[in-house]
Amino acid sequence: MKPKHILFVIALLAVSKSSFAQYAKDAIRFSTGQPGSTSRIKAIGNANTAIGGDLTSISGNPAGLGYFTRSEASLTPEFDSHTSNAGYLGQSATATKGNPNMNNAGFVFYSRLNTPSGNEKTKGWVSLNVGINYNRTNNFDERVNYGGKNSNNSINDYYANLANAEGTDQGTLQSWAYDQKLISAFASGTGFKYASNSYLGVQQTGYINRTGGQSGSDISVGANYSNKLYLGFGLGIASLRYNSTKTFNETGTASITEGALPADRGFNSTYSQYQTTKGEGFNMKFGVIYKVVEAVRLGAVITTPTFLTIDDSFSEGLTNRLSNGSSYANGPIEYPLTYTMRTPFKAAGGVSVFMGQYGFITGDVEYVDYSGTRLNNNDYYTNSYDNDIIKTTYKSAVNIRAGAEVKLGPVALRGGYGIQPSPLKTGGTDTKTTTAGLGYRLGSYYVDAAYMHITGSRTELPYNLNLPSNPVASINQTNNNFFLTFGFRY
């Protein structure tokens, strides 16, 4: 492993570490998300494997394209509202963030296949339809604030632990802490032992701001055989953008030396981390829908791993001000790296039951093995550490989605629910989604609206001392998202 990457790993094992490496954490972050879809499918909990005839089929189950009997196009903007409630050391704080996005846009070209003269036009290969779309599959936007008084330890204890384990080579985080009088070296046997300079009872404040998301552009084909069997294939081009700013501020009193004399001085230190990540990749989908009887459809779709090339840039900095007027600043220092990875294989199955012109009910299950996520070696990066963490920390999960639509003439009422289990083997919580919506059809034109209420929780360790007294921020997250689809058939 090259020295530059060693420094990078040390940096990533700093405050942002949640008991495992940042690369492994990012790999799973980029392997989760919600399906990109129209408002109609959003409103029924994103269950679309056995529906067909919706533009979501382009990026969902491409076999559903075989149900189209006319060409169609639609556009779906969204507004996302994120709220986080963080508890830390007995204190609570709330932060909000909202922004508009384009969630889905697509069109389908209907092409009826020629039927030999004298043959029934509903037998054999009836149509072959092509769809192209853009869809947003993951939203990283969030803002988190937390803080409280810590009477058990300090982030300076973390810097001291790093110094004792790794030394204080120039340019490392712990060397900055030493130079900024946050830690000191004390004689211990034939060497030195580093320890925090701060007294217990420090005030701590954390701030996280993230932006970006994942999206895809798909081109898919779907075929209709005898209005009974529908087959589809899709090729997806994936893209991701992820930006993260994290700061951790600590104030208190430190015992330092001024000249040769000891002195107690107030300190105000801030550790900052910045990450910018971009990636591109591709995947493929193979789908089938079978009409058992007129009212019942069974569907299945397999999604290959997404093969991604990631350009990652991490930087960090440390500042400190003392009450005697001294101030210090180191960094930010950037640690860039390019690597490749693959997300997990996915397999989904679904069933839909239609009630004539009155609507339908539908449900999906989707299997995802997060432990199968893999990062690849290159000249600047060795993958064994992160891949071992992925295999031991993460597990497979079965996502469940269900929904229903009731038609009242030109108006449709919809509702749905979904559960996305945590990829963590221990300590994770499920993400739960409740949806509702309505639609209106007027000739060849339609408009659909959907509301999504998403809840989940996670923890954030500002630093890790491997002790029961580790400070932990418990974060409850809520997203209230609104979608509006405008479409027409021609």
Secondary structure, DSSP 8 states (H G I E B T S, - for coil): --HHHHHHHHHHTSTT-SSS-HHHHHHHHTT-------HHHHHTTT--TTT-SSGGGGTS-GGGGGG-SS-EEEEEEEEEEEEEEEEETTEEEEEEEEEEEEEEEEEEE--B----TTS-TTSSEEEEEEEEEEEEEEE--EEEEEEEEESS--HHHHHHHHHHHH---TTSHHHHHHHTTSEEEEEETTEEEEEE-B-S-EEEEEEEEEEEEEEEEEEEEEEEETTTEEEEEEEEEEEEEEEEEEEEEEEEEEEEEETTEEEEEEEEEEEEEEEEEEEEEEEEEEEEEEEEETTEEEEEEEE---EEEEEEEEEEEEEEEETTS-EEEEEEEEEEEEEEEE---EEEEEEEEE-GGGEEEEEEEEEEEGGG-EE--BTTB--HHHHHHHHHHB-EEEEEEEEEEEEETTEEEEEEEEEE--SBSSS---EEEEEEEEEEEETTEEEEEEEEEEEEEEEE-SS--SSTT---EEEEEEEEEEEEEEEEE-
